[in-house]
Each structure stands twice: as structure tokens, then as C-alpha cells.
Amino acid sequence: MPYTPDIVEEMNLLVKFPMHSNMEGIKVHSDANPALVSAAQRLYAKGLVTQVDGGYLTHSGHQVAENAKIALRILAGKTTE
């Protein structure tokens, strides 16, 4: 299954979450880019974030974000963190 534009937007949003603390999240404001607002809503519907506008990563969201960051780092040619 190829990446769709929606999945790319969701992954771009997921990699913005800080991974060093479960007490830090992000908020997508209602006047943000509509694609970003929609991505946050879809991530919430999938149970990956705690709020429709971002919030915190759920346990599953943390795992997905971690894997997305690893894939991005590899594809960008960066082999170290």
C-alpha cells in the first residue's frame, strides 16, 4: 500500500511530537493549515493522540511516532540520532 497524502500529513505531524517526555504534547490551532488540522483529527480518530487538536501521544501513538522518526532518519540518510 503506497503512502497517501493523508498518511504523509499524519506522519509529518507525528514526528513533531517530543519523544523525551510523556508530559509534553502539541496543539494544532483551528486556524492552522487545514491539512494539519485534518491530520490531527484523523490521528485522534485512530487513537494515536489524546485530543482532536493534538494533545499527547497515546501508548500506540508513541510507538507509531517513534517508528516514523526512525524511518524518516533512515530515509534522510542520517544513521545516528
N, C-alpha and C positions, 0 to 999 in steps of 0.2 A: 504494500500500500504506500503510495507516494505521499509526501508532505503536502498538505493543502495550505492555502494562505491562512486559514483559521488556525491550524495547528502551529504554523510558524509564529503567528502572533501570540499564541498561548505560550509557546516555548520562550519567546523573547521576553514575555512578562515574567515567567517563572525564573529565568536566570537573573532577574533583578532583585530577587529576594535575598536578604542576607542569610548565610548558612551558619554563621558562628553563634547564633542565639535564637532560641525559640520565642524570645520575648520581643523580637523586632519583626515588623511586617512592613507592608506598603499600603498606601491608599491611592486608588485611582479616582481622581476627581471627576465629577459628572461633565465638566467642560473639557476633559482630555480628548485626545484623538478618539473618534468613535470606534475605530478598530480595537484600540486598547481597552476601552470601556466594555466592548462586547467580549473581548478575550477574558477579562476579569469575571464577567458574568458566566461564561462557559466553564471557567475553572471552578467557580463556586458550585455550579450545577453538577460538576463531575466529582465534587467532594475533595478538591485539592487545596482550596483556601477556605477560610472560616467566614468570610463576608463577601457579599455580592460585589463590593468595590475593592476587594483585595484582602485586607486583614492579615492574618497569619497563615502560614502553611500548616495544613493538617499533616498527620504522620505520612499518609500516602503522598501528599503534595511535596513534603520534604524529600522523599525518595525520588520522585519524578524530577524535581528541581536539581537534585544532586547529579542524577544521570544526565540530564540535559546539559548541565555545566561541564561534565566530563566529555560528552560528545562534542560540544562546542569547542572545548580546549583542544581536543584531538584534531578536529576538522580545521581548526585555525592554525594547526602546526605547532602548538605550544604543548610540549610534553611534560613540563613541570608546572606546579601550581603557583 
